[in-house]
Amino acid sequence: MAAAQITAQTTAQLAAHLPPRLQSRVWQGDQLARASERTVPSGHATLDAQLPGAGWPSGSLTELLVEQGGVGEMRLVAPALRALTAAGRHVLLVAPPWRPYACALKAWGVALERVIWVRAAEDEAGWVAEQALKQEGMGAVLLWQTKARADAVRRLQVAAQDSQALAFLVRPLVARNQSSPAPLRMTCSPVPPPDDASLNRRQWMQLAALSVDIFKRRGPPPAQPLVITLPLQDAVLPQPDAASVVMPWPGVNHAVDRRHLAVVAAGGRQTSDAAGAVNAAPA
């Protein structure tokens, strides 16, 4: 024990004499790495507290392991994407297993004109992500892969190191048992809202959460997974008191929530009588 303490003190003393840009790269295995010069706050205080540098690392690959695409990984990274696009940087979505939902992205504050969706085959998606990380003005690259080869992951990490962007690789949960050069790896599992009959639909969906287990980082793993509340609908659907004022504009096709069809239909008939027919399409 005494020898370990002496070694730790010696390491700290040696690190103190290094240039500032190198001091942040020195860390001990039993301590969380120091703040990096290039991080983007995740927007979730409990998560930032567990991330080296208190945010998503730029110039480094982050792996998000999910049971299936769309369990909440986009809601998890949305605050960072909002900040990046607000700063004029682009976000690239490479081979997501679903069609990006523009209404949700806009509701989260992500600038749609800064979002690029790339449809690519499994064997081409990695190359696309590598090339994107080399481009100026790129804020984040998110790549979904079901069967990423070890050499492809290494190339992606090398490309990320030379980039100023965030680099996310979304893979299945089974990849946890595979070695990876990514310095930051975590599993993301959905946590359903409580089975409480007293909650209405909106309240129930606002309690949806994501369990985040950081099993690899520059430092010891957290004692237990984090549970981060990520509401499903609050950012997208109108508030209940706004339902009474939902009125379609003449000549515009509307995509609306099915619960408000009656209100829209009534408004559509009133508008039709005054200014012509209006089409309403359920979402």
Number of C-alpha atoms within 10 A of each C-alpha: 6 7 8 9 10 11 12 13 12 12 14 15 11 12 17 13 10 12 9 11 10 12 17 16 14 16 16 14 10 10 12 19 20 18 16 19 13 15 20 22 18 22 18 17 12 13 19 16 13 17 24 20 21 21 22 26 27 22 20 25 28 25 25 24 24 23 14 16 18 13 16 22 20 15 20 21 18 19 18 22 30 21 19 23 21 14 12 14 19 23 27 21 18 24 22 19 13 8 9 14 8 13 13 18 20 14 13 16 16 23 22 15 10 18 20 14 14 15 15 14 12 14 13 12 19 24 14 19 26 21 11 22 26 15 13 12 16 21 28 27 24 23 23 23 21 15 11 18 11 13 11 14 18 15 15 25 24 18 20 27 17 13 22 21 30 27 30 27 23 24 22 19 17 12 17 18 7 7 8 18 18 21 14 21 20 21 25 25 20 20 18 12 16 11 8 8 8 8 13 9 10 15 14 19 18 16 18 20 23 23 18 22 20 23 16 19 20 20 17 15 16 15 9 11 16 17 18 19 18 20 20 18 17 14 16 15 16 14 10 9 8 9 15 11 10 17 15 22 15 15 12 11 12 15 12 16 14 12 10 15 19 10 16 25 16 14 19 24 15 16 17 17 10 10 13 12 15 20 16 16 12 11 9
